[in-house]
Amino acid sequence: MQVTSKQLKSLEVVLDKVFAKIGMDVEFTKHFKQRINDPRNKEQITVKELAILFKKEYIRWGKKIAQMGPDAEAVMKDLSSDINVPFKLEWNNQTKELELVAKTIMRKKNFSTPNKQYKVESFKSFMEK
């Protein structure tokens, strides 16, 4: 079942509350919203998978990502689901917050990029660290 704009907006509200603890706001681009339902993902990416990815990233890498500062670019990479989320950080002068802008999303094994990658694994191996 495809992810709706309403579902993404609801997730964004929850992620904003969590990431606010490290001075960040989460935004999904129009391209991200289109790409989440793209058939090239082979298997539909779910809101639950996306929420888990952001949770693992926040716990494992949240502070490091926040320290990258404005104009930085990197990729969140979930090794257990093969979901990759390239993002950029932008300073919002109105809110005085750093925005984590999720530019796109794809399910792809061995995704490569010249940008820094923040890799997370399955929850089982994740909790053992």
C-alpha positions in Angstrom: 0.0 0.0 0.0 1.4 3.4 -1.0 2.4 6.0 1.6 0.1 9.0 1.6 1.1 12.7 2.1 -1.0 12.6 5.3 1.0 9.7 6.7 4.3 11.5 5.9 3.0 14.7 7.5 2.1 12.8 10.7 5.5 11.2 10.8 7.2 14.5 10.2 5.4 16.0 13.2 6.6 13.1 15.4 10.1 13.3 14.1 10.2 17.1 14.6 9.4 16.6 18.3 12.2 14.0 18.7 14.9 15.8 16.6 14.0 19.1 18.4 16.0 17.7 21.4 19.1 18.2 19.3 18.0 21.5 17.7 16.8 20.0 14.4 13.7 20.0 12.4 12.9 17.3 9.8 11.5 18.1 6.4 10.6 15.8 3.4 11.0 17.3 -0.1 8.4 16.9 -2.8 10.8 14.5 -4.6 11.1 12.4 -1.4 7.3 12.1 -1.3 7.2 11.0 -4.9 10.1 8.6 -4.6 8.9 6.7 -1.5 6.2 5.1 -3.7 8.4 4.5 -6.7 8.2 1.0 -8.2 12.1 1.0 -8.6 12.2 0.3 -4.8 11.0 -3.2 -5.7 9.3 -3.6 -2.3 7.1 -0.7 -1.1 8.8 1.4 1.6 6.5 1.7 4.6 6.0 4.5 7.1 7.0 2.0 9.8 10.3 1.3 8.1 10.9 5.0 7.7 10.1 5.7 11.4 12.4 2.9 12.5 15.2 4.2 10.3 14.9 7.7 11.7 14.7 6.3 15.3 17.9 4.3 14.8 19.7 7.2 13.2 18.7 9.6 16.0 19.9 7.2 18.7 23.1 6.2 16.9 24.1 9.4 15.0 21.8 12.2 15.9 24.3 14.4 17.7 27.0 13.8 15.1 24.6 14.8 12.3 23.6 17.9 14.2 27.2 18.9 14.5 27.7 18.8 10.7 26.2 22.2 10.5 24.4 24.1 7.7 25.1 23.1 4.0 26.4 19.6 4.9 25.1 16.6 2.9 25.1 13.0 3.9 23.1 9.7 3.6 21.2 7.8 6.2 21.6 4.1 5.4 19.7 1.2 7.0 21.7 -2.0 6.3 18.8 -4.2 7.4 16.2 -2.8 5.0 18.5 -1.4 2.3 16.8 2.0 2.6 18.9 5.0 1.8 17.9 8.6 2.6 20.2 11.3 1.1 19.8 14.5 3.1 21.1 18.1 3.4 21.2 20.4 6.4 20.0 23.9 6.1 19.8 26.8 8.6 16.3 28.3 8.9 16.6 31.9 10.0 12.9 32.2 10.9 12.8 29.2 13.3 16.5 29.5 14.3 16.8 25.7 13.8 18.9 23.4 11.6 16.6 21.6 9.2 17.4 18.0 8.1 15.9 18.0 4.6 15.4 14.4 3.3 15.9 14.9 -0.4 15.0 11.5 -1.7 14.6 7.9 -0.6 15.3 4.6 -2.2 15.6 0.9 -1.3 18.8 -0.2 -2.9 21.5 -2.6 -1.9 25.1 -1.3 -2.2 24.0 2.3 -2.7 27.2 4.3 -3.2 27.8 8.0 -2.8 30.8 10.3 -2.2 28.9 11.9 0.8 29.3 10.7 4.4 27.1 7.7 5.2 25.5 7.2 8.6 24.9 3.5 8.7 22.6 1.7 11.0 21.8 -2.0 11.3 18.9 -4.2 12.5 17.6 -3.5 15.9 19.0 -6.8 17.3 22.6 -6.0 16.4 21.9 -2.3 17.1 20.9 -3.0 20.7 24.0 -5.1 21.3 26.3 -2.1 20.7 
